[in-house]
Amino acid sequence: MTSRFFENIGETLYTQTLSNGLTVLALPQPGFIRSFAMFAANYGGAMRRFTLGNQVIDTPAGVAHFLEHKMFDMPNGENALSLLSASGASPNAWTSSGMTAYHFSSTSKFEENLRTLLTFVSTPYFTPESVAKEQGIIGQEIRMTEDSPYFAVYVGLMRCLYAHNPIRDSVIGTVESIARISDKTLYDCHRAFYAPSNMTLCVAGGPDPDGIAAIAGEILPAEKLPVPEPDFGPPESPIPLSPGTEKAMAVSAPQFMLGAKLTPAENGEPLHRQELVGALALRCLMGRSSPFYTGLYADGLLSNDFSADVDYAAGTAAIIAGGESAEPGRVRDRLAADVERVVKSGLDEAAFGRARKAAYGSRLRGLESFEDLCFNLARGHFGGYCPLDAFALLSDISADECAAYIAENLAPERIALSVITPANMKG
């Protein structure tokens, strides 16, 4: 196992790639009694079409999320969630458009819990009966999610931005799409994307890094298997498919999301730098100290729930900003005006310096969350970079670079607006 010491943050990252292609990433934290492990697959809800062998497989929406639910069933009839909980661990799992992750935290019996985690994720067990039962359970989850304003405004934005990419569809699918999922569908997707070479094991806390790698090598399949390349459809235009959408729901105040597509950089340092530039540019343009936010907040058009970020998944990248506002159209207009100001005059150097210091501090505080740390390690691994390099890269990013990013990606014609209005305000 190789080690790399990051002098600026005083952390050592241990890395080993096993013969089956699995990469183990471990960040020991001496003095901590709690440990956290995340076993993640580079596979999410938008990866629906792929070639397995000589066969093109086109799966229904919701398969990745459905598979995550069913992975806890074990061939011996036990449930992995129950096993982990009984052993003192706090387990969970989630599925996004581009990743699936299984994780637990524990203060004792870490190796025992790690063995359970690796065993159930690598040993699929599905039956037609269990799949049918799960369709009913997830169907209820879908109905609840469809009543969520946040879900509705996000899906609305994705469908404004993208014409073809499956990211425009819900990760959990629809009642109709999950009805088409069979045990064969789940086995096919597990075989295609849960290969160790398409996964990473990230651990933060006290366990010995060499011991973690040894357990993974003992339990997981030894063979390195090829991983199919997902098909996300034809290339997307930089201009949104639609400039906006509006839907009435039972909300007390309008909910909105503004968004713009950008082309992801190549994996490795270019992608990492693009992510950092984007995050810093948005902090300068729309952060809590920006004229944009302070002005709209003073006018009562933004509240504390406003946020802005760049979302990377499934071959896409999108700037997303949103929250509550009585007049989302005015928020969009103010953004256009501030973007124009940046295009003409650039970013204030003093304000940029403060934003960069704040970004550095925020990332430093993020090291205190083992879950966030492991998530970033996994996401970075799949993107071909180490997220701990961010602390050095941030010092190399200039105000001019961030201003150019804003000018290129947030031109008015590239912005789409999704709004959820109170039902009695529609029209």
Secondary structure, 3 states (H helix, E strand, C coil): CEEEEECCCCEEEEEEECCCCCEEEEEECCCCCCEEEEEEECCCCCCCEEEECCEEEECCCCHHHHHHHHCCECCCCCEHHHHHHHCCCEEEEEECCCCEEEEEEECCCHHHHHHHHHHHHHCCCCCHHHHHHHHHHHHHHHHHHHCCHHHHHHHHHHHHHCCCCHHHCCCCCCHHHHCCCCHHHHHHHHHHHCCHHHEEEEEEECCCHHHHHHHHHHHCCCCCCCCCCCCCCCCCCCCCCCCEEEEEECCCCCEEEEEEEECCCCCCHHHHHHHHHHHHHHHHHHCCCCHHHHHHHHCCCCCCCCEEEEEEECCEEEEEEEEECCCHHHHHHHHHHHHHHHHHHCCCHHHHHHHHHHHHHHHHHHCCCHHHHHHHHHHHHHHCCCHHHHHHHHHHCCHHHHHHHHHHHCCHHHCEEEEEEECCCCC
